[in-house]
């Protein structure tokens, strides 16, 4: 799905800008707010606290063997991975995808 912005979305924005894009999405029937869109990211990260609030059974988690390496070289070992249903937009301009 293509995401577009209208002139109304630029109201109050000084151009050119490099502001981050922050969205609200429906994840597994829960509204998650303040999601940072990072076009350079190769992973989608959900912290443990947010996962716990979704109340998803832990048996849906899959082991992950590959660590994540940050810009400064620090290594983080993800607990596990999971596939989640994500809905963006509102009808009739809406899309639903499965994300890991």
GINORHU-V567525 format. One record per residue. N is the residue number from 1. RES is the residue in one small letter. BURIAL is 1 if it has 24 or more other C-alpha atoms within 12 Angstrom, else 0. Layout:
n/res/burial
N/RES/BURIAL
N/RES/BURIAL
This chain:
n/res/burial
1/x/0
2/x/0
3/x/0
4/x/0
5/x/0
6/x/0
7/x/0
8/x/0
9/x/0
10/x/0
11/x/0
12/x/0
13/x/0
14/x/0
15/x/0
16/x/0
17/x/0
18/x/0
19/x/0
20/x/0
21/x/0
22/x/0
23/x/0
24/x/0
25/x/1
26/x/1
27/x/1
28/x/1
29/x/0
30/x/0
31/x/0
32/x/0
33/x/0
34/x/0
35/x/0
36/x/0
37/x/0
38/x/0
39/x/0
40/x/0
41/x/0
42/x/0
43/x/0
44/x/0
45/x/1
46/x/1
47/x/0
48/x/0
49/x/0
50/x/0
51/x/1
52/x/0
53/x/0
54/x/0
55/x/0
56/x/0
57/x/0
58/x/0
59/x/0
60/x/0
61/x/0
62/x/0
63/x/0
64/x/0
65/x/0
66/x/0
67/x/0
68/x/0
69/x/0
70/x/0
71/x/0
72/x/0
73/x/0
74/x/0
75/x/0
76/x/0
77/x/0
78/x/0
79/x/0
80/x/1
81/x/1
82/x/1
83/x/0
84/x/1
85/x/0
86/x/0
87/x/1
88/x/1
89/x/0
90/x/0
91/x/0
92/x/0
93/x/0
94/x/0
95/x/0
96/x/0
97/x/0
98/x/0
99/x/0
100/x/0
